[in-house]
Amino acid sequence: MAEQPLPATAREWHLKARPDGWPAPTDAALVEAPVRAPRPGEVVVRNRFLSVDPYMRGRMNDVKSYVPPFRLDQPMDGGAVGEVVASAAEGIAVGDTVLHSQGWREYATVAAGHTAKVDADRAPLSAYLGVLGMPGLTAYAGLLQVGALQPGETVFVSGAAGAVGSLVGQIARLKGAARVVGSAGSAAKVAKLVDEYGFDAAFNYKDGPVAEQLAQAAPDGIDVYFDNVGGEHLEAAIGALKVHGRAVLCGAIAQYNETGRPVGPRNLALAIGKRLRLEGMLVNDHDALRPQFTAEVAGWLADGSLRYEETVVNGIEHTMDAFIDLLRGGNTGKMVVALD
């Protein structure tokens, strides 16, 4: 495929102010920026889909963490997938579709070594930002490697209708869990967990104390807790975990926008007598699992035993809106922004 002339400029999102509590649309701005031609070893990608993820909220704060904060008046970044429109790199041709981390913009000039080719015929491009991408690997590695799920165990997942949680519950079922319980934030999401994703029980955490609802859904306790929320959910899970139970600490979205002191579990002392293991996880630590994950999940998708859903927002101008909506629980499954 022949190269097309690159536009002189394209739109990208810049962080303009660090949020105090919940982010506001005015904390970022969509600006025109030059599109730079590729240097040797680089490609230019016309992004087709952008990812917005909860971890990006932490990057808006000027604090030291496992990933550097976004810089003010500079483009934000995140997962993206698109089509190569110019290439100065061996092994990547114009027309190839690639996954990379220069999202929040229409065009990205990227080092070829920081891209990964994806097959648009194998799955929709947006799936490489979700079920076949970072959220999928997070669910797979977190449950099976960090959580060490064994057949016959009971699993509880918070944020269970989201991109990670919905996959955790289904993978647990496919790997032989005896009972899978999820929490979500609406009656419609709860129904979807049970009716479409095969959870044995689910509840709306807004309907009452999480500990009470979890005790009803898993009266014999739980063996593994996959935590996407933190706060009250983590406290309830510590109370419900059996001896030698495991908690996979993946996210704490309930606390990301708090301006006061975070609410932590008040019953952490139970971890001593129960000999619990509470372990944080970052998906980048589990890259060695990627081939196994891709092969197994692709097989489940092909035979229909694993389902996924996306919430698609159209237009780069709505990326910040999509991100804020994600933080408020407005998504079911993976939230993506379509640029076409």
N, C-alpha and C positions, 0 to 999 in steps of 0.2 A: 504494500500500500504506500502510495506516495505521501510525502510530508505535505501538510497544509500550512499556509502562512500563519504564523502565530499572531494573535492580537497584540497590540501595543500595550494594552492594560487589561486588567480583569479585577473582579471584586474579591475582597478578602475581609475577614472580621478581625479587628484589633481590639484588645482590651483597653478601655479608657479609664476605668476606675475600679478599685478593689471593693467588692461588695461588703457591706456591713449587714450580716444576716442574709436574708434571701437576695439573690441577684436580681437586678432590675434591667429592663431592656436598654436603659441608657448607660449601663456599665460597659457596653461594647458598641462599636460602630462599624458599619459596613463601608469600606473605603475602596477607591480605585488605586491599584498599584501596578507598576510595570511588570510585564511578563518577560523573564530573562531567558534568552536562548541557552540551550544546554552546552556546557563545557565538556571536554573529553571525560567519559565515564558517567555522564548524567543523561537524564531523560526529562522531557516535559510531559506531564500527565494532565489531560482534561478530566477533572473529577466528575464522576457520575453520581456517586452517593457519598455522603458524609456521615460519620458516626458522632452522636452525642452520648456521653456516658457520665454516670454519677461522679467518677473520680475527678472529672474536670473541674468540679466545684472547688476542690482543695487546691488546685493549681491557680485559682484566681486569688488566693491568699499569698502574701509575701512571707511564707514560712518554709523552713527547710523540711524536706520530705524525701520520699523515695524517688520522686520525679521532680525536676525543677519547676518553679512557678512560672506561669505566663508572665511576660514582661509587658509593662504598660506601653501603649502606642506601638506595639509590635503584633504581628499576626499570631493568633492562637493556632494550636495544632491538635491533631487527633487522627483517628483512623479514617481512611478514605480509600475508595476504589475507583479506578477510572481507566481511560484509554490513552495509550502513549501516542502523542501527536508529533513528537520530534525526538530523535534519539542520536546521541553521540557515544553510545555504549555498545560494546559487543554483547551479543546474546539477547538483546531486547530490540525488537523491531517496531516501527510505527504500526499501529493497529493492535498490538498486544494489550491485554488488560492486566493491570497490576494492582496489588494492595500496597499501601504505604501509610506513612504517619503525618503527611502534610495536608490535613483536612482544614476545615473552616475557610476554604477558598475555592475559586473556580478552576484555576490552573496552578500546578505545582511543578517547580523545577527541582528534581530529586536525584541524589546519587543513586546509580543503578543498584549498588550493593544494599541500599535501604529499601528496596522494593522486593515483592514476591509475585511471580506470575500466577494468575488464577485462570481457571477454565470457565468461560462464560457458558459453555455448552453443558458443563457438569451440574451447575447450579446457577440460579440468578445471582448477578453480581452483588446485590445487597446482602446475600447470605454469607458472603465472606467477611462481612462486618459483624455478623451475629452467630448463627448456629455453627458455621464452619470457621469462625474467626475467634477473636479474643474472648467474647462471652462464652462461646461453646467450650473452648479449652479451659477456661476458668471453672466451669461447671464440672467438666470431666475430671480434671486433675484435682480439684478441690474435694470432690466427693470420694473419688477412688484412691487417690494417693495420700492426700492430707487427712481426709476423714476415714480412710481405710475401711470403707463399707464392706461388710460381710453379708452373704445371703442370710435371710431370715431376720435381719435387724429392722428396727423402726427408725425412720428418718423424718425430721421436721425441717422445713425450709421456710424462711421468712422472705418477704418480697417475692413470693412464689409465682406471680404472674409476670415478672420482669424477664429480661433477656437471659439472665443467668439462672434465676430461680426456677423458671418453667422447665429448663433443661435438666437441672439437678433432679427435680422430682421424677421426670420421665426416665432419666438414666438410672436412678435408684430402682425404679420398677423393673427396668430391663435387666438389671444386675441382680435381681432376686430379693429385693427388700420385702419384708413381710407386710409392712404398713408404711405409707407415705402420707404425711400431713403437711399442708401448706397454709400460710396466712397471706391475705391480700387486703386491698383497701376498698373494695366495693362488692356488692352482691353479684354483679355480672362477672367479675373476675373470679370470685369463689366458685360460681357455677361452671365457668370454663375449666378451672383446675380439675374438678371432679368429672365433668361430662366429656371433656375433650382430651385432657392430658393424663387421665387415669389415676389421679390422686385418690387415695382411699377416703380422705376427709380434708376439709378446708374450712376456714372461718375468716370473717371480716374482723380485723383487729379493732375497728372503730365501734364494734357492737358491744364491747365490754372488756374487762381486764384480760390481757393475753394469757396470764397464768391459768385463769379459770377456764377459758375456752380451750387451751391446749390440754388441760387435764381431761376435758370431756372428749376431745378428739383422739387422745392417746392415753387412755386410763392406765395402761401398764407401763408408762414411761417411754423414753426415747433413748436410742443408742447413739445417733449422730444428729447434730444440729448444724445446718448450713446457714450462717448468719450474714444476711445482706443489710441488716437494719440497725442492730445494736440496741442500746437503751433497754426499754421494757421487755422487748423480745428476748434479748440475751439473758436478762434476769429470770424470765419465765423458763427459758430452756435449761439454765443451770439447775433450777428446781426440779425439772422433769427428767434430766439425764440420769441414766442408771449408773451403777458403779462401773468404772472404766469407760464411761461415755466420752465422746469426742465432739468438740465444737470447732468448726471451720470458720475462722473470722475473716470473712471476705470483704464486707463493707459495713458502714454504719450510717446509712443515709438519713436516719432519724436525727443525727447530730450535726450534719454538714452545715446547716444554716443557723445553728444556735449561736447566740451572742453571749449567753451566760455560761456558767460552769456546766459541762456536759453531765448528763445523768448516767451514772454507771451502775452496774449491777450491785445491789446492796447485799447479796447473798453469796459473794465470791468465796467465803469461807467453806461453803459446801463442797467446793472443788477438792478440798483436802481429804475429807473423809470418803468422798466418792472416788477419789483418785482420778479425777477428770483430766483430760488433755484439751486445753484451749490453745489452738495454734493459728496464727495469722498466715495469710497466703498472698503471694503476688504471682500472677500468671507467668511472668517472665522467668521465674525459677523453674518452670516445668516445660521448657521448650523441647527437651528430649522426648517428651510424650507426644509431640505434634504428629509424627507419622502414624502412630498407633491410633491417636484420636481421630485424625482425618479419615483413615480407612474405616474405622468402626462406625463413626457417625455417618459417613457417606452411605454405608451399607444400611444403617437404620433408616435413613431418609429414603433410600431407594425402595425398601420393602414396606414403607409406610408405618413402621413401628415407632418412629420418632416424629413429632410434629413441632412446628415452630410458627410463630406469628410475628409480624412486623407492624409497627405504627409508622406510616410514611408521611412525612410533611414535605410538601412540594415548594421548591424555591429557596435559593440561598438566602434571600432576604428574610426568611423565617427561621433561620438556624438558631438564633438566640431564643426565639419564642419556643422552639422545640426543646431546647435545653432546659429552660425554666419549667416547661410543662412536664418534662421527664422528672425533675426534682419533686414536683407536686404529685407524681403518680399518675400522670395523664396518659401513660403508654400501657399497652399490653404487648408483651414480647419486646423485641428490639426496636428502639427508636432510631430511625434513619431519616436523613434529609435527601430528597431526590433533586438533582440539579437540572435534569432535562425538562 
